[in-house]
Amino acid sequence: MTVRPISGAATARGRGGPLALVAGAMLVLVTACGGGGGSGDGDKDKDGKGGSGGPSRAQVTIAPKDGAEDVDTSGKLKVTAARGKLTSVTVKDPDGKKVDGKVAGDGKSWQPAAHLGADTRYSVTAVAKDSEGRSVTRHAKFTTLRPKETFVGSYTPEDGSEVGVGMPVSLRFNRGITDPAAVEKAVEVTASPSVPIEGHWFGNDRLDFRPEKYWKAGTKVTLRLDLDGVEGRPGVYGEQKKTVKFTVGRSQVSVVDAKSKKMTVKRDGKTIKTIPITSGGPGNETYNGKMVISEKLKVTRMDGDTVGFGDAYDIKDVPHAMRLSTSGTFIHGNYWAGRPTFGSANVSHGCVGLFDQRGGGDRSTPAAWFFRESLLGDVVVVKNSKDRTIQPDNGLNGWNMSWEKWKK
């Protein structure tokens, strides 16, 4: 093909190269348009001019690399800068939710504040500037692992419930936890009005939270679970992300005196009722200590064989029963002992009995009244019994552990 010069323009031969200069400019333009890529090469400053005096000398590295899959949820995401400092790092999930994190004081690195979610695709945008203020931007996308095995935690109390002042936040995990620090870091319990709250592990599958003293009446408590992606034991990851809120109602603490055989019920510090009771008889004394009502049953069956008493009793219709321990301690209605027993003799197999009618239909009995006036989380304190103090993990009874031991 013959190239003819445009009229009025000098040829390369006649003027010494203007056409070659134009061609060179076109080549630079094509190169600029064709460069770059997913890593952010060739990105410009926010003003679109690429900075003054040429490209930025700052270098940004994103780990894991762009396109990586099956990435661990902890310890793998990191952004670093060389020959400059990071000015911003944004990490988002597909819903646009940002991952918390911060740039180090020297501007050389960024790491997330917590673990990432499992089986999630994340996008990363990182910006750094060199000493002359010229910016460079890098991008990457990666996907975290999909766990083959998972764990969950069941929680007490229920979302939206009103509870007594003794109710702890209690989590039960369906798999034994071997990295308790990682799990505890992903659980947050806060209160309004604010009060210091600490967690305590009972074994490797139960984590309870409480303040030093009983909650104040009216306190609003929030439990936040961010277990999705937490490796609780090798190869086993959490899969929960949930917020639970509950309110502490009025203060009710009842004191059972096994010696005098009476129970004093105090509401917001004032005695509102004194009730005659019967507690554990000789050899079957009731535990001493602070016990929290964890379950309420209008009628239930109590079989001695299920708690180590063999065929000593099997009562199919125990009314107004409220659980105080996992091992079978209840405060409940008793229709079989005879009214004169209450306040005069201890005859039970370890429970606290209040006079009641069979079927529990009489609202005027002491047991019916106490059942009606009690909340889950109310405290029943037993004293002057000849048995030992109940263990803190037998029910929701961590109040029997000192604050110093609890925090350890």
C-alpha positions in Angstrom: 0.0 0.0 0.0 1.3 3.5 -0.9 1.0 6.2 1.7 0.4 9.6 0.3 1.3 12.7 2.2 -1.6 14.9 3.3 -1.7 18.2 1.5 0.2 20.9 3.4 1.9 18.5 5.7 5.6 17.7 5.5 6.7 14.1 4.9 9.1 12.3 7.2 11.8 12.7 4.5 11.1 16.4 3.8 11.0 17.7 7.4 13.0 15.3 9.5 10.3 13.3 11.4 7.0 15.1 12.5 5.0 12.1 11.2 7.1 9.7 13.2 6.4 11.8 16.3 2.7 11.6 15.7 2.9 7.8 15.2 4.9 7.5 18.5 2.3 9.4 20.4 -0.4 7.1 19.0 1.7 4.1 20.2 1.9 5.6 23.7 -1.8 6.1 23.7 -2.5 2.5 22.7 -0.1 1.2 25.3 -1.7 3.3 28.1 -5.2 2.1 27.1 -4.1 -1.6 27.0 -2.2 -1.7 30.3 -3.5 -2.3 33.9 -5.5 -5.3 35.0 -7.2 -6.7 38.1 -4.2 -5.9 40.3 -4.7 -2.2 39.7 -1.6 -1.5 37.5 -1.9 1.8 35.7 -4.6 3.2 38.0 -4.8 7.0 38.3 -5.1 9.4 41.2 -8.6 10.5 42.3 -8.2 13.6 40.1 -7.7 11.4 37.1 -4.3 12.8 36.2 -2.1 10.1 37.8 -0.2 12.6 40.0 2.6 15.0 39.1 6.0 14.0 37.9 5.1 10.5 36.7 3.7 7.3 38.3 3.7 6.6 42.0 6.7 4.7 43.4 4.5 3.2 46.1 4.0 -0.6 45.9 0.9 -2.4 47.3 0.7 -6.1 48.0 -2.5 -7.9 48.8 -2.6 -11.3 50.4 -4.2 -13.6 49.5 -3.7 -13.1 45.8 -6.4 -12.0 43.4 -8.7 -15.0 42.6 -7.6 -17.1 45.5 -10.1 -19.7 46.8 -10.5 -21.8 49.9 -8.8 -19.1 52.0 -8.7 -19.6 55.8 -10.9 -17.2 57.7 -8.2 -16.1 60.1 -4.6 -14.9 59.6 -4.5 -14.8 55.8 -5.8 -11.4 54.8 -3.1 -8.7 54.9 -2.3 -5.6 52.9 1.2 -4.1 52.9 2.9 -1.1 51.3 6.5 -0.5 50.2 8.1 2.8 49.1 5.0 4.6 50.4 2.2 4.4 52.9 -1.3 3.0 52.8 -4.0 5.7 52.9 -7.1 3.5 52.7 -8.0 -0.2 52.6 -11.6 -1.3 52.0 -12.7 -4.9 52.2 -16.3 -5.8 51.4 -18.5 -8.9 51.2 -21.1 -9.4 48.4 -23.7 -7.4 50.4 -21.4 -4.4 50.6 -20.7 -4.8 54.4 -17.2 -3.6 55.2 -14.7 -5.6 57.2 -13.3 -3.7 60.2 -9.6 -3.1 60.3 -7.0 -0.3 60.5 -3.8 0.8 59.0 -0.8 0.4 61.2 0.8 3.6 62.6 3.7 3.5 60.2 1.3 3.1 57.2 3.0 0.0 56.1 0.3 -2.6 56.7 -3.4 -3.3 57.3 -5.1 -6.3 58.9 -8.7 -7.1 59.7 -9.9 -6.6 63.3 -11.5 -10.0 63.5 -12.0 -13.2 61.5 -13.7 -13.4 58.2 -16.9 -15.2 57.4 -16.8 -18.7 55.9 -17.7 -19.4 52.2 -17.7 -15.7 51.4 -16.3 -13.8 48.4 -14.5 -10.6 49.4 -13.3 -7.7 47.4 -10.3 -5.6 48.4 -9.3 -2.1 47.3 -6.1 -0.6 48.7 -4.6 2.9 48.1 -1.1 4.0 48.9 0.9 7.2 48.3 4.6 7.7 47.9 6.7 10.5 49.5 5.6 12.9 46.7 1.9 12.3 47.3 1.4 10.2 44.1 -1.2 7.5 44.6 -1.4 3.9 43.4 -4.5 1.6 43.8 -4.7 -2.1 43.8 -7.6 -4.5 43.7 -8.1 -8.2 44.5 -10.9 -10.7 45.1 -10.8 -13.9 47.0 -13.2 -16.5 48.5 -12.9 -18.0 52.0 -13.2 -21.8 52.7 -16.5 -23.7 52.9 -16.3 -25.7 56.2 -16.8 -29.5 56.1 -17.7 -29.5 59.9 -19.4 -26.8 61.9 -20.5 -26.0 65.4 -23.3 -23.9 66.9 -24.1 -22.5 70.4 -27.5 -22.7 72.0 -28.1 -19.7 74.2 -30.0 -18.7 77.4 -32.1 -16.6 77.8 -34.4 -16.3 74.8 -34.4 -13.2 72.5 -36.9 -10.6 73.7 -37.5 -12.2 77.1 -37.9 -10.5 80.5 -35.8 -12.2 83.2 -34.8 -12.0 86.8 -31.7 -10.3 88.1 -29.8 -13.6 88.4 -30.0 -14.7 84.8 -26.6 -15.2 83.2 -25.9 -15.3 79.5 -25.2 -19.0 79.0 -23.9 -20.6 75.8 -23.8 -24.4 75.2 -21.8 -25.6 72.2 -22.6 -28.8 70.3 -18.9 -29.5 69.8 -16.1 -29.3 72.4 -14.1 -26.1 71.9 -10.2 -26.4 71.8 -9.6 -22.7 71.0 -11.7 -20.9 73.7 -9.9 -17.6 73.1 -11.0 -17.4 69.5 -14.6 -18.3 70.4 -14.8 -15.9 73.3 -13.4 -13.1 71.1 -16.3 -13.6 68.8 -18.9 -13.3 71.6 -19.9 -9.9 73.0 -22.2 -9.2 75.9 -23.1 -5.6 76.7 -25.5 -3.9 79.1 -27.3 -0.6 79.5 -26.7 0.9 82.0 -23.1 -0.3 81.4 -21.5 -2.7 83.8 -18.3 -4.8 83.6 -19.2 -8.3 82.3 -16.9 -11.3 82.2 -17.1 -14.7 80.6 -16.2 -18.0 82.3 -15.8 -21.5 80.7 -17.3 -24.6 82.4 -15.5 -27.4 80.6 -15.0 -27.1 76.9 -18.6 -26.7 75.8 -20.2 -24.1 78.0 -19.4 -20.3 78.3 -21.4 -18.1 80.7 -21.3 -14.3 81.1 -22.3 -12.3 84.2 -21.5 -9.1 86.0 -19.9 -9.1 89.5 -23.2 -8.7 91.2 -26.8 -9.3 90.2 -28.1 -7.2 87.3 -29.9 -4.1 88.3 -33.6 -4.0 87.6 -34.4 -2.6 84.2 -31.1 -3.4 82.6 -31.1 -4.1 78.9 -28.6 -6.8 77.8 -27.4 -7.6 74.3 -25.6 -10.7 73.2 -23.9 -10.6 69.8 -22.6 -13.8 68.3 -20.1 -13.5 65.5 -19.1 -17.2 65.3 -19.4 -17.5 61.5 -15.9 -18.5 60.3 -14.4 -19.0 63.8 -12.3 -22.2 64.1 -13.4 -23.6 67.4 -11.4 -26.8 67.1 -9.2 -28.0 64.2 -11.3 -28.1 61.0 -14.5 -27.2 62.8 -15.9 -23.7 62.2 -18.8 -21.7 63.7 -21.8 -20.8 61.5 -23.8 -18.3 63.6 -24.2 -14.6 63.3 -26.9 -13.4 65.6 -28.0 -10.7 68.0 -30.1 -11.5 71.1 -31.6 -8.9 73.4 -33.4 -9.3 76.7 -34.5 -7.1 79.6 -34.0 -7.6 83.4 -37.3 -7.1 85.2 -37.9 -6.2 88.8 -35.6 -7.6 91.4 -36.8 -10.7 93.2 -34.6 -12.7 95.6 -36.1 -15.3 97.9 -34.3 -16.8 100.9 -35.1 -20.3 102.0 -34.0 -21.0 105.6 -33.8 -24.8 106.0 -33.6 -24.5 109.7 -36.6 -22.3 110.3 -38.4 -23.9 107.4 -39.6 -20.6 106.0 -38.9 -18.7 102.8 -38.8 -14.9 102.7 -39.6 -13.4 99.3 -38.1 -9.9 98.7 -39.1 -7.7 95.8 -36.9 -4.7 95.0 -35.3 -5.2 98.5 -38.6 -5.3 100.4 -40.2 -8.4 102.0 -43.5 -9.1 100.2 -44.3 -12.5 101.6 -43.1 -15.2 104.0 -44.0 -18.8 103.1 -43.7 -22.0 105.2 -41.7 -24.6 103.3 -40.3 -28.1 103.6 -36.8 -28.9 102.3 -34.5 -32.0 102.1 -34.9 -34.4 105.0 -32.0 -36.2 106.8 -29.6 -37.7 104.3 -31.2 -35.9 101.4 -30.6 -32.3 102.4 -31.1 -29.4 100.0 -28.0 -27.7 98.5 -27.0 -24.4 100.1 -26.2 -21.5 97.9 -27.6 -19.1 95.3 -29.8 -20.8 92.7 -31.4 -19.3 89.6 -34.7 -20.4 88.3 -34.0 -21.9 84.8 -37.3 -23.6 83.9 -40.9 -23.3 84.8 -43.4 -26.2 84.5 -47.0 -25.9 85.5 -47.1 -29.7 85.9 -44.3 -32.3 85.5 -43.4 -35.8 86.4 -40.7 -36.4 89.0 -39.2 -39.9 89.0 -36.6 -40.7 91.6 -34.9 -43.2 89.3 -33.8 -40.4 87.0 -31.8 -38.6 89.8 -30.3 -41.6 91.6 -33.1 -42.3 94.1 -34.3 -45.5 92.5 -37.9 -46.2 93.2 -38.2 -43.9 96.2 -40.8 -41.9 94.4 -42.5 -41.4 91.1 -45.0 -38.5 91.1 -46.6 -38.0 87.7 -48.3 -34.6 88.4 -46.0 -32.4 90.5 -47.6 -28.8 90.2 -45.9 -25.5 89.9 -42.3 -26.8 89.4 -39.4 -24.4 88.9 -35.9 -25.9 88.2 -33.0 -24.7 90.4 -30.3 -27.2 89.2 -29.4 -29.5 86.4 -29.1 -32.4 88.8 -32.8 -32.2 89.7 -33.3 -29.6 92.5 -36.7 -27.8 92.1 -38.8 -25.5 94.1 -42.3 -26.9 93.6 -45.8 -27.4 94.8 -46.4 -30.4 97.1 -49.9 -31.8 97.7 -49.0 -35.1 99.2 -47.1 -34.1 102.4 -50.1 -32.6 104.3 -50.4 -28.9 105.1 -49.1 -29.2 108.7 -45.7 -30.4 107.4 -44.8 -27.0 105.8 -43.0 -24.9 108.3 -42.5 -27.8 110.7 -40.5 -30.6 109.1 -38.0 -31.2 106.3 -39.2 -34.3 104.4 -38.2 -33.9 100.7 -35.5 -35.7 98.7 -33.6 -32.4 98.3 -36.2 -30.1 96.7 -37.9 -27.1 98.3 -41.7 -27.8 98.7 -44.5 -25.3 99.0 -48.1 -26.3 99.9 -50.3 -26.9 96.9 -53.4 -28.6 95.7 -53.3 -31.6 93.4 -53.5 -30.4 89.8 -52.4 -27.0 90.8 -55.7 -25.4 90.0 -56.1 -23.5 93.3 -54.6 -20.0 92.7 -54.6 -19.2 96.4 -52.0 -21.8 97.5 -48.5 -20.6 98.3 -47.0 -22.7 95.5 -49.4 -21.2 92.9 -48.7 -17.7 94.1 -44.9 -18.1 94.0 -45.1 -19.7 90.5 -47.2 -16.8 89.3 -44.9 -14.2 90.7 -41.6 -15.7 89.6 -39.5 -15.1 86.4 -36.9 -17.2 84.8 -33.7 -15.8 86.3 -35.1 -15.0 89.7 -32.8 -16.1 92.6 -33.6 -18.6 95.3 -31.0 -18.6 98.1 -30.9 -21.6 100.4 -29.1 -21.3 103.8 -28.7 -23.3 107.0 -29.0 -26.7 105.3 -26.7 -29.5 106.3 -25.6 -30.1 102.7 -22.7 -28.5 100.8 -23.0 -25.4 98.6 -24.2 -26.2 95.1 -21.5 -26.3 92.3 -21.5 -23.2 90.1 -22.0 -25.2 86.9 -24.9 -27.2 88.3 -27.6 -25.1 86.7 -27.2 -21.4 86.0 -25.6 -21.0 89.4 -22.3 -19.2 88.7 -23.1 -16.7 91.5 -21.6 -19.3 93.9 -18.1 -18.5 92.5 -16.2 -15.5 93.6 -15.7 -12.7 91.1 -11.9 -13.3 91.2 -12.2 -17.0 90.3 -14.9 -16.2 87.7 -12.6 -13.8 85.9 -9.8 -16.4 85.8 
